[in-house]
Amino acid sequence: GAVHPSGGIAAVWLLDDGSGDIKVARVDGAGATVWQRRIATTDQNVMLSWNLVRSVCYPNGDILVAGNRDSYLYGNCFAIRLDAQGNILWARIYGVHAANAQEWMSALAVLPNGGALMSIGSTAGSTLTALDANGQLVWTKRYTLGTNALAFKEMRVEADGDIALMGPYGMYNSDHGGVLIHTDASGNIEWSVTDTLHMFDSFIQSADQ
């Protein structure tokens, strides 16, 4: 789920009824449901199946939902933007980034220009994708650490547009640890830090950033 700017949260989850559908709900600060919507696999004629869904809220109350279309994580990723009342504004499908590798949606972030960032982890590196306010692809960057799996579980957009990404790598073998990457607003790496003893899970942004 994600904190909603008007209070409460926006939650999204995969329905465990074999349909592959997801449900999105907005809950107010007192825990009461403001609205909820089931998005079917045939909605917008682009939804097939879902896994590892994520959500984030825009300052105006819109909600972005994103995840995988294939339950075995070999399919494309999707994103859906809903308005504050739960109406679908657009829905997009994005191609596979790492051929013959499992991919999953690991983090989302909203950009100051109304766009968004999707961080897509995989068993062969990680992809960062920037979208405009209408869900159109702006740019894509790929980050690798040898042949290791890599997934940025935390992502922050700084006031100047720079991006901080953090998460574990090598989750499936003995060569593993954590990585923190700092990029410019276009995803170009400015510096990075790796730790072979710890698999980073979260960070706190300093007051001067």
C-alpha positions in Angstrom: 0.0 0.0 0.0 0.9 3.7 -0.1 0.0 6.7 2.0 -2.7 8.8 0.3 -2.2 12.6 0.3 -5.8 13.2 1.6 -5.2 10.8 4.5 -5.4 7.0 4.9 -3.8 4.7 2.4 -4.3 3.2 -1.1 -3.9 -0.6 -1.0 -3.6 -3.1 -3.8 -3.6 -6.9 -3.7 -3.8 -9.9 -5.9 -7.0 -11.8 -5.4 -6.5 -15.4 -4.4 -9.4 -16.9 -6.3 -7.7 -18.1 -9.4 -8.8 -15.2 -11.5 -5.5 -13.3 -11.6 -7.5 -10.1 -10.9 -6.3 -7.4 -8.5 -8.3 -5.2 -6.1 -7.4 -1.6 -5.4 -9.0 0.2 -2.4 -8.7 3.6 -0.7 -9.1 3.6 3.0 -9.4 6.8 5.1 -7.5 7.7 8.3 -10.2 6.1 10.4 -10.0 2.8 8.6 -13.2 3.2 6.6 -13.3 2.1 2.9 -13.7 5.2 0.7 -14.0 3.0 -2.4 -12.7 -0.2 -3.8 -12.3 -1.5 -7.3 -11.7 -4.9 -8.8 -9.6 -4.7 -12.0 -10.3 -7.8 -14.1 -7.8 -9.6 -16.3 -9.6 -8.4 -19.4 -10.0 -4.7 -18.2 -8.7 -2.3 -20.9 -8.1 -5.4 -23.0 -4.5 -5.5 -21.8 -4.5 -7.3 -18.5 -3.7 -11.0 -18.4 -2.3 -12.1 -15.0 -0.6 -10.5 -12.1 2.1 -10.9 -9.5 4.0 -8.8 -7.1 1.9 -5.6 -7.5 3.1 -2.3 -6.1 1.3 1.1 -5.6 2.3 4.7 -5.1 0.2 7.9 -4.8 0.6 11.2 -6.7 0.3 14.5 -4.9 -3.1 15.1 -6.5 -4.5 11.8 -5.2 -4.1 9.7 -8.3 -2.8 6.2 -7.7 -0.3 4.2 -9.8 -0.4 0.4 -9.6 2.2 -1.7 -11.3 3.3 -5.4 -11.3 4.0 -8.5 -13.4 1.6 -10.0 -16.0 2.9 -13.5 -15.6 2.7 -15.5 -12.4 6.0 -17.2 -13.1 7.7 -13.8 -13.6 8.8 -14.3 -17.2 6.1 -12.0 -18.7 5.9 -8.3 -19.3 5.2 -5.7 -16.6 2.1 -3.5 -16.5 1.2 -0.1 -15.0 -2.2 1.5 -14.4 -3.0 5.0 -13.3 -6.3 5.7 -11.5 -7.7 9.0 -10.4 -8.6 9.7 -6.7 -12.0 8.2 -7.2 -10.6 4.9 -8.6 -11.4 5.5 -12.3 -8.7 4.2 -14.7 -6.9 7.0 -16.5 -4.6 4.8 -18.5 -3.2 1.3 -18.6 0.1 0.2 -20.3 2.2 -2.9 -20.9 6.0 -2.7 -21.0 8.2 -5.3 -22.7 10.6 -7.8 -21.2 13.9 -6.2 -20.2 16.0 -9.3 -19.5 15.5 -12.2 -21.9 15.3 -15.6 -20.3 15.4 -14.1 -16.8 12.7 -13.8 -14.1 11.6 -10.2 -13.6 9.5 -8.6 -10.8 8.3 -5.1 -9.9 10.4 -4.1 -6.9 9.7 -0.4 -6.3 7.8 2.6 -7.6 8.3 6.4 -7.2 6.5 9.5 -8.4 8.5 12.2 -10.2 8.0 16.0 -9.7 6.9 16.4 -13.4 4.0 14.1 -12.9 5.7 11.0 -14.3 6.9 7.9 -12.4 9.8 5.5 -12.0 9.5 1.7 -12.1 12.3 -0.4 -10.7 12.2 -3.9 -12.1 14.4 -6.5 -10.4 15.5 -9.7 -12.1 17.7 -12.7 -11.9 20.1 -10.9 -14.2 20.3 -7.3 -13.0 17.8 -4.5 -12.5 16.0 -2.1 -14.8 14.9 1.5 -14.0 12.2 2.9 -16.3 11.0 6.5 -16.4 7.4 7.2 -17.5 5.7 10.5 -18.4 2.4 11.5 -16.8 0.5 9.4 -19.5 2.6 6.3 -18.9 4.7 6.6 -22.1 8.3 5.4 -21.8 10.8 8.2 -21.5 14.0 6.3 -20.8 15.3 3.0 -19.5 18.5 2.2 -17.7 19.9 -1.3 -16.8 22.2 -2.0 -13.9 24.1 -5.2 -13.4 26.5 -6.7 -10.9 28.1 -9.5 -12.8 25.5 -12.3 -13.4 23.8 -11.7 -10.0 20.2 -11.1 -9.3 19.5 -7.5 -8.3 16.4 -5.8 -7.0 16.1 -2.3 -5.7 13.6 -2.5 -2.8 13.9 1.2 -1.9 13.9 4.2 -4.3 13.9 7.9 -3.5 13.7 10.9 -5.8 15.6 13.9 -4.4 14.6 17.5 -4.7 16.9 18.1 -7.6 15.6 15.1 -9.4 18.6 12.8 -8.6 17.6 9.2 -7.7 18.8 6.9 -4.9 18.3 3.1 -5.3 19.0 0.5 -2.7 18.5 -3.2 -2.3 20.0 -6.7 -2.3 21.9 -8.5 -5.0 22.8 -12.2 -5.5 19.8 -13.4 -3.5 20.1 -16.9 -5.0 23.8 -17.7 -4.6 26.8 -17.3 -2.3 28.0 -14.1 -3.9 25.5 -11.7 -2.3 25.2 -8.5 -0.4 23.6 -5.0 -0.7 24.1 -2.1 -3.1 23.3 1.6 -2.9 23.3 3.5 -6.2 23.0 7.3 -6.7 22.1 8.5 -10.2 21.3 11.8 -11.9 17.8 12.6 -13.1 18.3 10.5 -16.2 19.4 7.4 -14.4 23.2 7.7 -15.1 25.2 6.4 -12.1 27.1 9.1 -10.2 28.3 6.8 -7.4 27.6 3.4 -5.9 28.4 1.5 -2.7 28.3 -2.3 -2.2 28.5 -4.4 1.0 29.2 -8.1 0.7 28.2 -8.7 4.4 24.8 -7.2 4.5 21.7 -7.3 2.2 20.4 -3.8 2.4 16.7 -3.5 3.2 15.8 0.2 3.8 17.4 3.6 4.2 16.5 7.0 5.8 17.1 10.1 3.6 19.3 12.7 5.4 17.8 16.1 6.2 20.1 17.9 3.7 18.8 15.9 0.7 
